[in-house]
Amino acid sequence: MVNIPQIIATELSLRPQQVNNALELLAEGATIPFIARYRKEKTGSLDETQLRSIFDRYTYLTDLESRKQVILEAIDYQNKLTEDLKNKIEACLQKNELEDLYLPYKPKRRTRATIAKEQGLEALAELIKSLNSLKAKPVSLRQEAAQYINEEKNIKSEEDALNGASDILAEEVADKAEIRAYLREYLMKEGVFISRLKEEYPEGSTKYEMYRNFQASVKKIAPHNILALFRGESEGILTVDLDFDPNFVQSYLESQEIQTKIPEIKDFYQKMLKDGFNRLIKPSLIREVRSDRKTWADLESIKTFEENLRNLLLSPPAGMKPTMAIDPGFRTGCKVSILSETGKFLDYQAIFPHSGNNQRLEAEKTVKKLIETYQIELIAIGNGTASRETDQFITEVLKTLAQKPIKVIVNESGASIYSASDIAREEFPDLDVTVRGAISIGRRLQDPLAELVKIDPKSIGVGQYQHDVDQKLLKKKLEETVESCVNYVGVDLNTASKQLLIFVSGITPSIANNIVEYRNQNGAFKNRKDLLKVSKLGAKSFEQSAGFLRIRGGENPLDNTAVHPESYGVVKAIASSLGVSLKDITQVSSRLQTLDLKQFVTDTIGIPTLKDLIQELEKPGRDPREQFQYATFQEGITEISDLKEGMLLEGIITNVVNFGAFVDVGVHQDGLVHISQIADHFISDPKQVVKVGQVVKVRVMEVNEKLRRISLSMKEAN
């Protein structure tokens, strides 16, 4: 039995004690956000990424150990388990190595080799094998094979007998783990993916034109290329092959398997090895290489999706201020929703600013009245149909006002999905879907994280080939990302929706529901201890969640910080040593810096936690997200036809992929900044330079109205 924690520690360059403690905490029911923030002493300050790597690898290796036991028992049952084979199996750390070792003993469907054995040709195969030696003397294979001719067993000639013996030996070679491992590695290092567009697709007729005559080495191909190739293949548009040097493979096999100098035996072995590779080894290894690259491409694409989602969820909030939210439209009008400073829905009006002068004047009056009545400070305009026209209309209205709200065009991806969802129906059962959509647009300006958690991440539009990757893994990783973001920012216990609470460490859907019900029945929580009065929220859930839940204006000032209740005693001791009350401790940040923290160390609280406490007390309740900023789209540029080469524009990055970044410049069609146009120096990954939500300046390089493609550059533009 391998020492899994030791293996993980070695692989991740960690101390075994760090890994053991992390695994123990996980087994006790602790969540990753909780362990990362509140158990630094136990783990040596491991961050969330390191913890997830530990737990993912632990799951892989424990699954591998289970598979090893099944395989060992299966081989032992056949009475073929040698000590050497057992040691090799137990030492395996990769699944494909393990399956290679098991292959010779794995029950097979009826193969050409098993049929040959049934025909009694195993003895002939063993004879030929014995002749593959430097000491062997020449014999006539045809004469030896003639002894096995048997009409009843369908062996009608010497050729039939020799072919059967070849099948037996070919399967033996194909089952050798070391040969499969070497050739797999060779294909991974030297193989080349080649694609062709099928003849029935003329030039320019598909989105796969760049793959008409495409080739890329297996080891260097980009993740998006792999996913595109396999998608085009599944759609029946592309043919995809894995090319390599067959002469090299044949030479390798001969060097490993042929010992004899006897021409007849050598010739037999050469033909047998060629057949064995083409028929038995090549198809399975190509499947394995394709599967390996697909898995890798999935992981890389999911990583990109995770980072984009993280940046989107952590977009700076405009703040909880009275907001006018507009879902723009032409014929059906613009839906205007009014939200309070807590995001509560207050009012709704439909206006028709794009349906003639009379309607436009009426719409202007309505907007002014709503702004004045509700003292609006923010205006959120969805970026869909009629977005820029509505933006211009609101700009004209604001020119007549003394106090002008901040006006922002908001990416409305997923708003329509939300508005028709069960969550939206539960929140607003009496409102039309269009009104719900406008509310979502307004709330995601006030606080993107709180609103976007209600939408399936795959509907937010920041993925890359998201429908082509492993859906189970994608779902898991995106949920982990949402959980990480929610706990990083923290949640207002008295305003958070059930959907937001679900992602808080230690809070299950049923507990989230009970928190909301408790709040509705008893009013706002006044302190964190009241959480223990919530049905099903026990001591463990309280331990895991309390530090991530904030109470603004509560009885205890520490309840509005990331300080965990288990550390309140230490904070009181710090306040006492400074001669200040608990509520005034945040006012003496300069003195906090001069403290000797060693005097406050206990058996459970060490220097890492004490440093976190001091940092939190210096800026209590501070939102860790960046300062809010927004793009200003250029007036008069509202459609793709308005764009001209050389124009300098401001835009906002909506998606980052392996090959570049997509930028919204206000024309209802995102433009692409190719990776080569992102920076003045070489970059291998766009995420090194840009992120979703970033405001950037771009230069228009090329516009193709027919294909609705816009090429942009950030070089010399920012």
C-alpha positions in Angstrom: 0.0 0.0 0.0 1.5 3.3 -1.1 1.7 6.3 1.3 -0.7 8.7 -0.5 0.0 11.8 1.7 3.8 11.3 1.2 3.3 11.0 -2.6 1.2 14.1 -2.7 3.7 16.0 -0.5 6.5 15.1 -2.8 4.6 15.9 -6.0 3.4 19.3 -4.7 6.7 20.2 -2.9 4.9 20.3 0.5 5.6 18.9 3.9 3.8 15.6 4.7 2.4 17.1 7.8 0.7 19.9 5.8 -0.9 17.3 3.5 -2.0 15.0 6.4 -3.5 17.9 8.4 -5.4 19.2 5.3 -6.8 15.7 4.6 -7.8 15.4 8.3 -9.6 18.7 8.2 -11.4 17.7 5.1 -12.4 14.4 6.6 -13.8 16.3 9.6 -16.2 18.2 7.3 -14.2 21.4 6.9 -14.6 23.3 3.6 -11.7 24.6 1.5 -12.5 28.3 2.0 -12.6 27.7 5.8 -9.4 25.7 5.9 -7.6 28.3 3.8 -8.6 31.2 5.9 -9.1 29.9 9.5 -6.7 26.9 9.8 -3.4 28.3 8.6 -1.6 27.0 11.7 -2.5 23.5 10.8 -1.8 23.6 7.1 1.2 25.9 7.1 -0.9 28.6 5.3 -1.9 26.6 2.3 -4.1 28.6 -0.1 -7.2 27.4 -1.8 -5.4 26.4 -5.0 -2.9 24.2 -3.1 -5.7 22.6 -1.1 -7.8 21.8 -4.1 -4.7 20.2 -5.7 -4.2 18.1 -2.6 -7.8 16.9 -2.6 -8.0 16.3 -6.3 -4.8 14.2 -6.3 -6.0 12.4 -3.2 -9.2 11.4 -4.9 -7.3 10.2 -8.0 -4.8 8.1 -5.9 -7.4 6.6 -3.7 -9.4 5.6 -6.8 -6.2 4.1 -8.2 -5.6 2.1 -5.0 -9.1 0.6 -5.3 -8.5 -0.3 -8.9 -5.2 -1.9 -8.0 -6.9 -4.2 -5.5 -9.5 -5.3 -8.0 -6.7 -6.1 -10.6 -4.5 -7.9 -8.1 -7.4 -10.1 -7.0 -8.3 -10.8 -10.7 -4.8 -11.9 -11.6 -4.4 -13.9 -8.4 -7.6 -15.7 -9.2 -5.9 -16.8 -12.5 -2.9 -18.1 -10.4 -0.6 -15.7 -12.5 0.3 -13.1 -9.8 4.1 -13.2 -9.4 5.9 -11.2 -6.7 7.5 -9.0 -9.4 4.2 -8.3 -11.1 2.6 -7.5 -7.7 5.3 -5.0 -6.9 5.0 -3.3 -10.3 1.2 -2.9 -9.8 1.5 -1.6 -6.3 4.1 1.0 -7.4 1.9 2.4 -10.2 0.9 6.1 -9.8 -0.9 6.5 -13.2 -4.0 4.7 -14.4 -2.7 4.0 -17.9 0.4 2.3 -16.5 -1.8 0.2 -14.3 -4.1 -0.8 -17.2 -1.1 -1.7 -19.3 0.2 -4.1 -16.7 -3.3 -5.7 -16.4 -3.9 -6.0 -20.2 -2.3 -9.5 -20.6 -4.6 -10.9 -17.9 -7.7 -8.9 -18.7 -10.6 -11.0 -19.9 -10.9 -10.4 -23.7 -13.6 -10.8 -26.2 -13.0 -13.6 -28.7 -10.0 -12.4 -30.7 -8.1 -13.8 -33.6 -5.5 -15.0 -31.1 -8.1 -16.9 -28.9 -9.5 -18.5 -32.0 -6.0 -19.7 -33.0 -5.5 -21.1 -29.5 -8.8 -22.9 -29.8 -7.5 -24.4 -33.1 -4.5 -25.8 -31.2 -1.9 -23.4 -32.7 -0.4 -22.3 -29.5 2.3 -25.0 -29.8 3.3 -23.8 -33.2 3.5 -20.2 -31.8 5.8 -21.4 -29.0 8.0 -23.3 -31.5 8.4 -20.2 -33.6 9.2 -18.2 -30.5 11.9 -20.7 -29.6 13.4 -20.2 -33.0 13.7 -16.5 -32.4 17.1 -16.9 -30.8 20.8 -16.5 -31.8 21.4 -20.2 -31.0 18.4 -21.6 -32.9 19.0 -23.7 -36.0 17.1 -23.1 -39.2 13.9 -25.2 -39.9 11.2 -25.0 -42.5 8.3 -23.1 -41.0 6.0 -24.4 -43.8 6.9 -28.0 -42.9 6.3 -27.4 -39.2 3.0 -25.7 -40.0 1.9 -28.5 -42.2 1.5 -30.7 -39.1 -1.3 -28.5 -37.9 -3.5 -28.6 -41.0 -7.0 -29.7 -39.9 -10.1 -29.3 -42.0 -12.4 -29.7 -39.0 -10.6 -26.8 -37.2 -10.7 -24.7 -40.4 -6.9 -24.9 -40.9 -6.8 -25.7 -44.5 -3.1 -24.8 -45.3 0.3 -24.1 -43.9 -0.5 -20.4 -44.5 -3.6 -20.7 -42.2 -1.5 -22.3 -39.5 1.2 -19.7 -39.7 -1.3 -16.9 -39.7 -2.9 -18.3 -36.6 0.5 -18.6 -34.8 1.3 -15.0 -35.9 -2.0 -13.8 -34.3 -1.1 -15.4 -31.0 2.4 -13.8 -31.0 1.1 -10.4 -32.1 -1.3 -10.3 -29.2 1.5 -11.2 -26.8 3.6 -8.3 -28.1 0.6 -5.9 -28.1 0.0 -6.8 -24.4 3.5 -5.9 -23.2 3.3 -2.9 -20.9 6.8 -1.6 -21.7 6.2 -1.6 -25.4 2.9 0.2 -25.1 4.4 2.8 -22.7 7.3 3.5 -25.1 5.1 3.9 -28.2 2.6 6.0 -26.3 5.3 8.3 -25.3 6.6 8.4 -28.9 3.2 9.4 -30.3 2.9 12.0 -27.6 6.3 13.5 -28.4 6.5 13.0 -32.2 2.9 12.6 -33.4 1.2 15.2 -35.5 -2.5 16.0 -35.8 -3.6 16.5 -39.4 -7.0 17.6 -40.4 -8.8 18.0 -43.7 -12.1 19.6 -44.7 -14.3 17.1 -46.5 -14.6 17.6 -50.2 -18.3 18.5 -50.0 -17.5 21.7 -48.2 -16.1 24.4 -50.6 -13.8 27.2 -49.5 -15.4 29.6 -47.1 -18.5 27.6 -46.5 -17.8 26.6 -42.8 -16.3 28.0 -39.7 -13.6 25.4 -39.9 -11.8 26.9 -42.9 -8.5 27.3 -41.0 -8.6 23.5 -40.5 -8.9 22.7 -44.3 -5.2 21.7 -44.4 -4.1 21.9 -40.8 -1.3 20.2 -38.9 0.1 20.6 -35.4 2.3 18.5 -33.2 0.7 16.6 -30.5 2.9 18.1 -27.8 2.5 21.7 -29.0 -1.2 21.9 -30.2 -3.3 24.6 -28.5 -6.3 23.5 -26.3 -8.8 25.4 -28.5 -7.4 23.7 -31.6 -7.9 20.3 -30.1 -11.5 21.1 -29.2 -12.3 22.6 -32.5 -10.8 19.6 -34.4 -12.8 17.1 -32.4 -16.0 19.2 -32.7 -15.5 19.5 -36.5 -14.9 15.8 -36.7 -18.1 15.0 -34.7 -20.1 17.3 -36.9 -18.9 15.4 -40.0 -17.1 18.3 -41.5 -13.5 17.4 -40.7 -11.3 14.3 -40.9 -8.7 14.2 -38.2 -5.7 11.8 -38.3 -2.7 11.3 -36.1 0.4 11.0 -38.2 3.8 9.6 -37.2 6.8 7.7 -38.8 5.8 4.0 -39.2 9.3 3.1 -40.1 10.6 4.3 -36.7 7.9 2.3 -35.0 8.7 -0.9 -37.0 12.5 -0.4 -36.3 11.7 -0.1 -32.6 9.5 -3.2 -32.5 12.1 -5.2 -34.3 14.9 -4.1 -32.0 12.8 -5.2 -29.0 11.5 -8.5 -30.4 13.8 -10.0 -33.0 16.9 -11.8 -32.0 17.3 -14.5 -34.7 19.5 -14.2 -37.7 17.5 -16.9 -39.6 16.0 -15.1 -42.6 12.7 -17.1 -42.6 12.1 -16.5 -38.9 13.1 -12.8 -39.2 10.8 -12.3 -42.1 8.0 -14.0 -40.1 8.6 -11.7 -37.1 8.7 -8.5 -39.2 5.4 -9.2 -40.8 3.9 -10.3 -37.4 5.1 -7.1 -35.7 3.8 -4.9 -38.5 0.4 -6.6 -38.3 0.3 -6.5 -34.5 1.1 -2.8 -34.4 -1.4 -1.8 -37.1 -4.2 -4.0 -35.9 -3.8 -4.2 -32.1 -1.5 -1.4 -30.8 -2.0 1.6 -33.1 -5.8 1.9 -32.8 -5.8 1.8 -29.0 -2.8 4.1 -28.6 -4.2 6.7 -30.9 -7.4 6.6 -28.9 -5.4 7.0 -25.7 -3.4 10.0 -27.2 -6.5 11.6 -28.4 -8.2 11.1 -25.0 -5.1 12.4 -23.2 -5.0 15.6 -25.3 -8.8 16.0 -25.0 -8.6 15.7 -21.2 -5.7 18.2 -21.2 -7.6 20.6 -23.5 -10.7 20.3 -21.2 -8.6 21.1 -18.2 -7.0 24.1 -19.8 -10.3 25.5 -21.2 -12.0 24.9 -17.8 -9.1 26.8 -16.1 -9.7 29.7 -18.5 -13.4 29.5 -17.8 -12.7 29.5 -14.1 -10.5 32.5 -14.2 -12.9 34.5 -16.4 -15.8 33.6 -14.1 -13.8 34.6 -11.1 -13.0 38.0 -12.6 -16.6 38.5 -13.6 -17.9 37.5 -10.2 -15.4 39.7 -8.5 -16.2 42.7 -10.8 -16.1 45.9 -8.7 -19.6 46.7 -7.5 -21.0 50.2 -8.3 -22.5 50.1 -4.8 -25.8 49.6 -3.2 -27.5 52.8 -4.4 -30.9 53.7 -5.7 -30.8 52.3 -9.3 -32.8 52.6 -12.5 -32.4 49.5 -14.6 -33.3 49.5 -18.3 -33.8 46.5 -20.5 -33.8 48.2 -23.9 -35.9 47.4 -26.9 -37.3 49.0 -30.1 -40.8 47.9 -31.0 -41.6 46.4 -27.6 -40.2 49.4 -25.8 -37.7 49.7 -22.9 -38.6 48.1 -19.6 -37.6 50.3 -16.7 -37.3 48.9 -13.2 -36.5 50.9 -10.0 -34.4 49.3 -7.3 -33.7 50.6 -3.8 -30.3 50.9 -2.2 -30.7 47.3 -0.9 -31.7 46.0 -4.3 -35.4 45.8 -3.5 -37.8 46.2 -6.4 -39.8 49.4 -6.1 -41.4 50.4 -9.4 -41.8 49.5 -13.1 -42.6 51.5 -16.2 -42.5 50.7 -19.9 -41.2 53.6 -22.1 -41.0 53.9 -26.0 -38.3 56.4 -26.8 -37.7 54.8 -30.2 -41.3 55.0 -31.5 -41.7 58.5 -32.7 -41.3 62.0 -31.2 -44.5 61.9 -29.1 -43.6 58.7 -27.5 -40.0 59.9 -27.0 -41.2 63.1 -25.2 -43.4 60.9 -23.0 -40.5 58.6 -22.2 -38.4 61.6 -21.3 -40.9 62.8 -18.8 -41.3 59.4 -17.3 -37.5 58.9 -16.8 -37.1 62.4 -15.3 -40.0 61.7 -12.8 -38.6 58.3 -11.8 -35.1 59.8 -11.3 -36.4 62.6 -9.1 -39.0 60.5 -7.2 -36.5 57.8 -6.2 -33.4 60.0 -6.1 -31.6 57.6 -8.6 -27.8 57.5 -8.4 -27.1 54.7 -10.9 -28.6 53.9 -14.3 -28.0 50.4 -15.7 -28.7 49.9 -19.4 -28.5 46.3 -20.8 -26.2 45.9 -23.8 -28.6 44.0 -26.0 -30.9 45.2 -28.8 -31.4 49.0 -28.9 -28.7 49.4 -26.2 -26.7 52.3 -27.8 -29.9 54.1 -29.0 -31.3 53.9 -25.4 -27.9 55.0 -24.1 -28.0 58.1 -26.3 -31.6 58.8 -25.3 -30.7 58.7 -21.6 -27.6 60.9 -22.2 -29.9 63.5 -23.7 -32.3 63.3 -20.7 -29.4 63.7 -18.2 -28.2 66.9 -19.9 -31.4 68.6 -18.6 -30.8 67.5 -15.0 -28.7 69.3 -12.4 -27.8 66.1 -10.5 -26.8 63.4 -13.0 -26.7 59.7 -12.0 -23.9 57.5 -13.2 -24.9 55.8 -16.4 -23.4 52.4 -17.2 -24.0 49.9 -20.0 -24.2 46.5 -18.4 -23.5 43.1 -20.0 -26.8 41.3 -19.8 -25.6 37.8 -20.7 -27.7 35.3 -18.9 -30.3 37.9 -17.8 -33.0 36.3 -20.0 -32.0 32.8 -18.6 -32.5 34.1 -15.1 -35.8 35.9 -15.8 -37.4 32.7 -16.9 -35.9 30.5 -14.1 -37.5 29.0 -11.1 -35.4 31.3 -8.9 -36.8 34.4 -10.6 -40.3 33.1 -10.4 -39.8 32.4 -6.7 -38.4 36.0 -6.2 -41.0 37.8 -8.3 -44.0 35.5 -8.9 -46.2 38.4 -10.0 -43.8 40.1 -12.4 -43.4 39.5 -16.2 -40.1 38.0 -17.4 -39.1 41.3 -19.1 -39.4 43.1 -15.7 -37.3 40.4 -14.0 -34.7 40.8 -16.7 -34.4 44.5 -16.0 -34.1 43.9 -12.3 -31.3 41.4 -12.9 -29.4 44.0 -15.0 -29.8 46.6 -12.3 -28.7 44.3 -9.5 -25.6 43.1 -11.3 -24.5 46.7 -11.5 -25.1 47.2 -7.8 -23.4 44.0 -6.8 -22.3 41.6 -9.6 -21.5 38.7 -7.3 -24.8 38.7 -5.4 -26.8 38.6 -8.7 -24.7 36.4 -10.9 -24.7 33.5 -8.5 -28.4 33.0 -9.5 -27.4 32.2 -13.1 -25.8 29.0 -14.4 -22.2 30.0 -15.0 -22.4 28.4 -18.5 -25.0 31.0 -19.5 -22.9 34.0 -18.6 -20.8 33.9 -21.8 -17.2 33.7 -20.5 -16.4 30.2 -21.6 -14.3 28.6 -24.4 -15.8 25.6 -26.2 -17.7 25.1 -23.0 -20.1 22.6 -24.6 -17.2 20.4 -25.8 -15.4 19.9 -22.5 -16.1 17.3 -19.8 -19.4 18.6 -18.4 -19.2 16.9 -15.0 -15.7 18.4 -14.4 -16.8 21.8 -15.7 -19.8 21.9 -13.3 -17.5 20.9 -10.4 -14.9 23.5 -11.1 -17.3 26.3 -11.8 -19.1 25.6 -8.5 -15.8 25.6 -6.7 -15.0 29.0 -8.3 -18.4 30.5 -7.2 -17.9 29.1 -3.7 -14.4 30.6 -3.6 -15.5 34.1 -4.7 -18.5 34.2 -2.4 -16.4 33.4 0.7 -13.6 35.7 -0.4 -15.9 38.7 -0.5 -18.2 37.6 2.4 -22.0 37.9 2.6 -24.3 40.3 4.3 -26.4 38.0 6.5 -29.4 40.3 6.5 -29.7 40.9 2.8 -28.3 37.9 1.1 -30.6 35.8 -1.1 -31.0 32.1 -0.6 -29.0 31.5 -3.8 -26.0 33.5 -2.4 -26.1 31.9 1.0 -25.9 28.4 -0.6 -22.3 29.1 -1.6 -21.2 30.2 1.9 -18.9 27.7 3.6 -20.9 25.2 5.7 -24.4 26.3 4.4 -26.5 23.7 2.7 -29.6 24.6 0.6 -31.9 23.7 3.4 -30.0 25.8 5.9 -29.9 28.7 3.5 -33.7 28.4 3.2 -34.0 28.3 7.0 -31.9 31.4 7.4 -34.1 33.4 5.1 -37.2 32.1 6.8 -35.8 33.0 10.3 -35.0 36.5 9.0 -38.5 36.9 7.6 -40.1 35.8 10.9 -37.8 37.4 13.4 -36.3 40.4 11.6 -32.6 41.2 11.0 -29.9 39.2 12.7 -28.3 41.3 15.4 -25.4 39.1 16.1 -23.7 36.0 14.7 -24.7 33.9 17.8 -28.3 34.1 16.6 -27.4 31.8 13.7 -27.5 28.9 16.2 -31.2 29.5 16.6 -31.7 28.7 12.9 -33.2 25.2 12.3 -30.5 22.6 11.3 -27.7 25.1 11.7 -25.6 23.3 14.3 -22.1 23.9 15.8 -20.2 22.5 12.8 -22.2 24.6 10.3 -21.7 27.7 12.6 -17.9 27.0 12.8 -17.6 26.7 9.0 -19.9 29.7 8.1 -19.8 32.4 10.8 -16.6 34.1 9.6 -17.9 34.6 6.1 -21.3 36.1 7.2 -21.4 39.8 8.0 -23.8 41.8 10.1 -23.7 45.5 9.5 -24.7 47.7 12.4 -25.1 44.7 14.8 -24.5 44.4 18.5 -20.8 43.3 18.1 -18.6 45.3 15.7 -16.6 42.2 15.0 -19.7 40.6 13.4 -19.1 42.9 10.4 -15.6 41.6 9.8 -13.8 38.5 8.7 -12.7 37.8 12.3 -14.1 34.4 13.2 -16.1 34.2 16.5 -13.5 31.7 17.8 -11.0 34.6 17.8 -13.1 37.2 19.5 -11.4 36.5 22.8 -8.0 37.2 21.3 -9.3 40.5 19.8 -10.7 41.5 23.2 -7.2 40.8 24.7 -5.6 43.0 22.0 -8.1 45.8 22.7 -7.4 45.5 26.4 -3.7 45.7 25.9 -4.2 48.9 23.9 -6.5 50.3 26.5 -9.4 50.8 24.1 -12.9 49.3 23.9 -13.8 46.7 21.3 -15.9 49.1 19.3 -13.0 51.6 19.2 -10.2 49.1 18.3 -10.6 49.8 14.5 -9.8 53.5 15.2 -6.2 52.8 16.4 -4.8 51.1 13.3 -1.4 52.8 13.7 -1.0 51.3 17.2 -2.0 47.8 15.9 1.1 47.8 13.7 3.4 48.2 16.8 2.0 45.2 18.7 4.2 42.3 19.7 1.9 39.5 18.4 3.8 36.7 20.2 2.1 37.6 23.5 -1.3 36.6 22.0 -0.2 33.2 20.7 -2.3 30.3 22.1 -2.4 26.6 21.4 -4.8 27.1 18.5 -4.0 30.7 17.3 -0.6 31.4 15.9 1.2 34.2 14.1 -0.5 33.6 10.7 -4.0 34.1 12.2 -2.9 37.0 14.4 -1.6 38.8 11.3 -4.9 38.2 9.5 -6.7 39.7 12.6 -4.6 42.8 12.6 -5.1 43.3 8.8 -8.9 42.9 9.2 -9.0 45.3 12.2 -7.2 47.9 10.2 -9.9 47.9 7.5 -12.9 46.2 9.0 -15.7 45.1 6.7 -13.6 46.3 3.7 -14.8 45.0 0.3 -11.8 43.2 -1.2 -13.0 43.9 -4.7 -11.3 46.6 -6.8 -12.6 50.2 -7.3 -15.6 50.4 -9.7 -14.9 51.7 -13.2 -16.8 51.5 -16.5 -16.2 52.0 -20.2 -17.5 55.0 -22.1 -18.5 54.0 -25.6 -17.9 56.6 -28.3 -20.9 58.6 -29.4 -22.1 57.9 -32.9 -20.6 54.4 -33.0 -23.6 52.1 -32.5 -23.4 49.6 -35.3 -20.7 47.5 -36.9 -21.1 49.6 -40.1 -20.0 52.7 -38.1 -16.5 51.2 -37.5 -13.6 52.3 -39.6 -10.0 50.9 -39.7 -7.7 52.9 -37.5 -10.4 54.1 -35.0 -9.4 54.3 -31.4 -12.2 53.2 -29.1 -12.8 52.4 -25.4 -14.3 49.0 -24.6 -14.7 46.4 -21.9 -13.3 42.8 -22.1 -16.2 40.4 -22.1 -14.3 37.1 -22.5 -10.7 35.9 -22.5 -9.7 32.7 -24.4 -6.5 31.0 -25.2 -6.1 32.8 -28.5 -7.1 36.3 -27.4 -9.7 38.5 -25.8 -13.2 39.7 -26.9 -14.0 43.3 -26.4 -17.4 45.1 -26.4 -17.0 48.5 -28.1 -20.7 49.2 -28.2 -21.8 47.9 -31.6 -23.7 44.7 -30.5 -20.8 42.5 -31.7 -17.7 41.9 -29.7 -14.4 42.4 -31.5 -11.4 40.0 -31.1 -8.0 41.2 -29.9 -5.8 38.3 -31.1 -3.1 37.2 -28.6 -0.5 38.7 -30.9 -2.2 42.1 -30.7 -2.6 42.3 -26.9 0.8 43.5 -25.9 3.9 45.0 -27.5 5.9 42.0 -26.2 5.4 38.3 -26.6 2.9 36.7 -24.3 2.0 33.0 -24.2 -1.3 33.4 -22.3 -3.7 36.4 -22.7 -4.6 36.0 -19.0 -1.1 37.3 -18.1 -2.2 40.7 -19.4 -6.0 41.0 -19.5 -9.1 39.9 -17.6 -12.8 39.9 -17.9 -14.4 43.2 -17.0 -11.2 45.2 -17.7 -11.7 48.6 -19.4 -9.3 48.9 -22.3 -8.5 51.1 -25.3 -8.4 49.4 -28.7 -7.6 50.2 -32.3 -9.8 48.9 -35.1 -7.7 46.8 -37.5 -10.3 45.1 -39.8 -14.1 44.9 -40.1 -16.0 42.2 -42.0 -19.6 43.2 -41.9 -20.7 40.1 -43.9 -19.2 37.7 -41.3 -19.7 40.2 -38.5 -16.1 39.9 -37.5 -14.1 42.8 -35.9 -10.3 42.6 -35.5 -8.9 44.9 -32.8 -5.5 45.7 -31.4 -4.4 46.9 -28.0 -0.9 47.7 -29.2 -0.1 51.4 -28.9 -3.8 52.0 -28.0 -3.5 51.9 -24.2 
